Amino acid sequence: MFDLIHSPANADRVAPDAPDTVYACTTGDPRIADVLLREIQPGDLLRVTGTVIQPDDPDAPARLTVDALEVLEAAPLPVTGNCG
């Protein structure tokens, strides 16, 4: 299990207090789990496809069974150390 956090696509056009959407995710594909553990970094732009299930409790987060995952754009690497 893992959480997928969906942030507004253009934060400048939405209210500053607009919340991110969190999906509780699972996958049956060990390759997806391996990519998540070894390659995905916070801030990466992903395309995730699968099946969304809304629980009976409207306050509970939607669940997503992930069938495919693609990195569209890697997050910029943080700058560390001294320059010059």
N, C-alpha and C positions, 0 to 999 in steps of 0.2 A: 504494500500500500504506500501511496505517496500523495502529497497535496499538489495540485496545480493551481497557481494563482494567476488569474486573468486581470490584468490592469487595463484601464481605459487606453484605447489606441492613441489618442491624442490628448494628453493630460491638460493642454492649454485650452481645450474647447469644452471641458466638463467642469462641473463645480469642484472647487478644491477639496471638498469633503466627500466627494463621490468615492464609495468604498470599492476596493478590489473584490472580485468574486473568487471564492475558494471552492474548488471541487475536490472531493475525496476520490482518489483514483486507484484503480487496480489494473493489472495486466496479466494475461496468461502467457505472454510471449517473453521468454527469458532474454532474448536479444534486446528488447526494449528496457527491461530491468537493468541489464548490463550497461547500456548507453546512459541511463539515468544515473547510475552509480559512478561511472568512470568519465563521462564526457560532458554532461550538461552542467552549466554554471548558472548561478543566479543572474538574471538579466538577459539570458539568451532568448531570442525570438524563435518560438517554436510553432510548428503546425502539428496539431494533435487531432487525430480522428478516432472515433469510437462511438459508443452508445451512452447517452445521458439518461439517467434514471432519477426522477424526482421522487423522494420518499413521501409517504402519506403525511408525515408531519411537515407542514409548510415552513417551520422554523429550522428544519434540518437542511444541511447543505445537499445539493445535488451530487449524485455519484456518477463517475465516468469510468467506463471500462475502455481502456485505451487499446486500440488495434494497430495503430501506426503512429510514429513520431518522426518528425523531420526538423532539423535545425535549419531555420531560414537565415538567421544572422546571429553570429556569436556576439556576446556582450564584450564591450571594450575591456581590455586587461587593465587592472589597476596599476597606477604608476607608483613605484616604491623606490626608496633610496635617494641619493643625492645626485643632482645634475651638475655637470661641469666640473 
